[in-house]
């Protein structure tokens, strides 16, 4: 996510380091045994993709290796075990003592770009990542994919959304053999003029997380200006009137205080009915989909003037996840909304509704799925929008949003 926080860059650089836990091999092994016993009991169906013998074999292999591993390497190995379970709601939360490289990454097709970075690395901003050290970006991506569910278990847009956050973690890269240590890493880059160069980027302590992304401050960004859907990043729900097109645009990033926020929205819509209503779920990582149904889907369904093709639009993408995906499906089934954007980054019929447990010694937090939801009759890898518009690098760099532009174009109809 692009910058948004009260922390200054100097504050981040001078922050006290959070240390990894000092545990004996036996304490790590006790955690692993606890995980091996508890996860099958707590998960709704731990062996829906991974077989039980495979699970125990992976645990046994890690148990044997623990004396030779550093703490961060043990964490990544545990992460590979939970990734093999095969659903996006089961996994290891990266601990707060893992560091992060100070940049923001995103995929545009097969190109991984640096969207923003700390000022000392401004020459890297906008560049395409060719590789890290002696490994090509394809090789890096292949190794990183072992730490979260695969495209076969979730879908390719889930991978596009998830992999940049792992590539930005030095502990992950070192544990996978991509970099030799946790110091500065040599990122091999190429700019839009074809000039290749290498920048050694040093990791820092992670800043706070706001709406699912790091709240970096003081970054140099590639975009000439932030498009509307990237503005006000610290707010989970806001809306604005676009007078030229008589459109109300709603940024719906989170479910906190949704009832109150939705009431303010519908008060405004009832006072001044718009020609179009746009609800943007592209940066919504989930919450309680029942709240979304109650406070947004049903009220719109009860307003026939708004609930019309060509007037109601829902924007979706690779970061539309969990409850947000469920509500996007609700809008398709229950209203006359047109869905616009990328395919959603989660399999519609899958294990989800996560709960969490904490390993006794390391205090690692493990997420696991407690229910199976079937939101579509057909078992599809992704919910496809009615109008598909993939992000492009040229439009991002120009500060444009082609999804919203398509909707606001005069005469646009599905």
N, C-alpha and C positions, 0 to 999 in steps of 0.2 A: 504494500500500500504506500502511497505517496505521503509526504510529510504531514504530520498533525500531532502536536503535543506541546506541553508546557516546558519540556526539557530542552536546554540548549545543547548544541553539539559539544561544547567544552565540558558541560556537566557530564555528558555521556562518557567522554574520554577520561574524566577524572574519577568516575564512579568506582567505589571499592569493589574489587573482584569478588565474585561469589565462588567459593571453592567447592570442588567435588567432595563427596563424602569419603572419609577415611575408614574403609571397611576391610576386614580380613577376607581371605578367600572363602572361608567357611560361612561368613555372614552373607556374602554374595550367593553362595550355593544354597543357603537357607532360604533366601528370597526366591531363588529359582525354583526350589522344591515347592514353596508356598504357591507360586504362580502355577506350577504344573498341577497342583491339587485343586486350586480354587477356580481357575479360569474355566475348566470344563463344567464345573458345577454352576457357575454364575451365568455363563453365556447361554443364550437361547438354544443354540445348536452349534457348538464349536467346530464340529466336524462336517460342516456342510460343503466345504471345498477341500480342506486339509484332512487327511485320514488320521485316525488316532495313532497308529504306529509311526507315521511321519512326525507327528507332534512330539511324541515321546523321544523319538530318535534325535530331533533337533535339540531338545532339552538336554539329552544325555551328551551330545557333542559339545554343547556350550559348557556343561558342568565340568567336563574333562579339561576344557581349555581355560577356564577361569583363572587358575594360578599364573598363566602366562599373559593375561590381558590387563590393560589399563581400565580404570572405571568407565571411561567414555566408550571404550570398545565393547565392554560388557553390555552397556545400555543399547548400543546399536545392534548387537547380536540378539538381545531380547526383542528389539524392535523388528528384526527380521522374522522372528518366530511369530509374533502377533500379526505381522503383515501376511504371513502365509495362511492365516485363518481365512482371509479373503473378503472382508467387508470393511467399508470405510469408517465404521463406528467402533471398530476394535483396533487398538493400537496403544503405543506408549507415548505419553506426553513428554516431549523433550524437556529435560530438567532445566531449571533456571541457571545452572552453572555452565551450560553449553553456551559458547559465544556465537557471534554472527558476523559475517562480512558486511561492512556498511554500504550496501547497495540494494536496489530493488530490481528484480528480474522478472521477465515475462516472456512466454513463447508467442511468436507470431508465425503460425505454420510450423516449419521445422527450424526456424531461427530463434535463438535465445538472445534477447536484447537486455542491455543494462538501461533501465528506465530512469534511474536516478542514483546518485552516489554522494558520499561526503565530498566536500570541496577539494580536499587534497587529491581526489581521484577524478576530478572533473573531466580529464582527457578521456576517461573510459565511458562517459555518459553518452548513450546513443549507440555505442558499439555493439557489434554482434560477437557473441562468445564462440571462439573456435575450439577452445579446449582449456584444460587446466594442467599445467606442467606437461608431461609427456603423453597425456591422454586426450583424445579428441572429445568433443562434446557428446558425440554419440556413445562413446565408451563410458564417459562419466554418467550419462543418463541411464545406460543399461545397468550400471552398478547401483545407482541411487534407487532405481525402481525396485530393488529387492527389499527396501525398507518400508514400503507401503503397499496396499493391495494393487494388483495388476489391472491393466485395462480389461483383461478377460473377466476379472471378478467385479470390477466397477465399470469404468469405460474410459475411453481415450481422453475425454475432456477432464475427467477426474485427475488423470496423470498430468495433463497440461497445467492444471491448477496446483497440484501438490508438489511436483518435482522442484520448482524453483526454490521453495522454502528449505528443501533439504540440500540443494546445491550451495545454498548460502551459509551452511553450517560447517565450520572446520572440523569439528569432532566427527561428523558423519563422513566427510571426505577422507579423513585420516584413517578411520576404522575400516573403510572400504579400500584402502590402499591407493587412493588417488593422490594424496599429498603425504609427504614424509613426516610432517610434524604439525603442531597447532599454531605455528607462526604465520608470517605473510605467505600467501599462496600466489604463484605466478599464473595469472589469467591471460591467456592468449586471445587477442581481440583483432577485429578488423572493422574499420570505419566505413562509411557510405561511399568513400572515394576509393576503396580497395586497399588502403594502407594497413598493413599488419603490424602489430606491436604487442608488447607484453607489459602488463602492469602488476606489480607485486602488491596485493591488497591485504592489509593486516586486519585481523578480527578484533572486535570490541565486545564489551559487555552488552547484552541485549537491552534495548529500551523497552518501555511499557508497551503493551498490546492494546490497541483501540480498534473495536469493530473487526476483530479477526486479523489485524495486520500490525506490524511494528510501527510505532509512532515516532519515526525519525524526525529530527528537526534540523534545519539548515542545509538540506540537500540541494545539490544542483540537479535540475530535472531536464529531461530531453524534450518534453512537451513545451511548446511555445506558451501555452496557457492550459489550465486544467479544464476539461469539458465539464458540463453541468453535473454529470453523475459522479465525478471525482471530487467535487467541491464539498465543503463542510464535512470532512471525513470523521470528525469526532462525534457526529450526531447520528443516532440510529434511525430516526424518522423525521423527515421534514418535507415540506411541499412549497411550491411557488407557482405564481401565475405568469404565464408567458403570453403577454398581451397581443403580440403580432399574429399568433395562431389561435388565440382564444383557448389555450390549453392549460390544464393544471397538471404539473409534473410532480410526482410523489417519489421521493427517495426512501425506500423501505429496506433498511439494512439490518434491523433487529427488532425483537419482540418486546423489549422493555417498555412498560407503560403504554402498550399498544391501544388499550381501550380508550384512554384519555387522548392520545394522539389522533386516533381515528375519529373520535367525536369532534375534535377541532376541524379535522379535514372535512367531514360531512356537513358541519355547520357552514363552512365556507362554500362548499359545492352547492348546498341548497339555497344560499343567499344569491350566488352568482353562478348559474349553471354554465359550464364550459362547453366548447364544441368538442373537445377531446379530453379524456382522462388517461394519463400515462402512469402506471405503477411499475417502478423499477426495482426488480429483485436481483439484479446482476451481482451485487455485493452482499447478498444476504446469506449468511452461513447457517441459519436455522434457529430454532427455538421451539415454541409450542404451536403446532399447526392448527390445533383446535381454536386458539386465540385468533389466528389469521382467518379462519372460517367465520368465526363469530363477529369479528370487528371489521372485516373488510369484504370478504366474499359475499356474505349474506346481505349486508347493507347495500352493496352495489346491485345485487340481484333484485332487490326490492325497489330499485330506482330505474324504471324502464327507459327514462330519458337518457340515462348514462349507459345502460346495459344494451348497447347496440354495436353491431359490426361497423367498423370505421370510426367509432367514437371511443371505444374502450381498448387499451393496449396494455399488455404486460410484457416487460422486458426481462429476458433470462440469459444465462450464460454459464460458463464453466464454474463460476464461484457461487452459483445458485445451488444451495445444498440443504439436505435434510428437510426440515419443516418448510423451508422456502420452496423446495421442489414439490412437496405435497400440496402447498397452496397454489403453485402454478398449475398443477393438474386440476385442482379444484376450480380455478378460474376457467380452464378449458372445458370442464364438464358442466359447470353450473352457470356459467355466464356466456355472453357473446364476445368475450375478449379475443383479440388477436395476439398471439405470442410471437415476439420478434427478438432475434438475437442469435446466440450460439446454442447448440445442444447443451442440456444441463449436465453438470459434472457429477452425476450419481446415477446408479442403476435404479429405475423406478420401483421394481419389486426386489426387495433385499432385506437383510437383517439390519436393524437400526435401533432407535430408542435406547441410547446408550446410558449406562451407569458407570461408576468408577470404583476402583479399589486401589489401595496404597500398599506397596510392598513394605514389610515391617522394618527392614534395616536401612535400605537405600532411600526409602520414601518416594520411590518412583510411582507415578500415577498411571494406572492402566485403565483404559476405557474398554468397555465390552458391550455388545448388543444384547438387548433383553427381549426383543420382539421381532417378528417377521411381518413386514407390511407388503401387501400387494395392491399397489395404487392403480395399476393398469391391467386389463384383462389379458393383453398380449405381453409376453415377457421380452421386452425390448431392452437393449443396452443403455438407451438414453431417451429422455423425452425430447423430441425434435420440435423446434418452433414452427409456426405456420409460415413465417418468413425468416429464412436464415441469412444472417449477416455476420460474417467472421471479422474479427479485428484485423486491421492492417497497420503495418509500421508507419507508412507515410501519413495516414490519417491520425495516428496517435501523436506523431511528432508535430503535426500541425495543430494539435489541440482540438481535433474534430471528433465527433461521436456519430458515426454513420448510422447507427441504429436509431437514435432520436431524430437525426436528419431525415431518414426515410419516412418516419411517422409525420413529421411536421411539413414535409414537402406538400405544396398545394395540390389538392386532388388525390392524395394518397388514399387508397382503399385496398383492403385485402383481396 
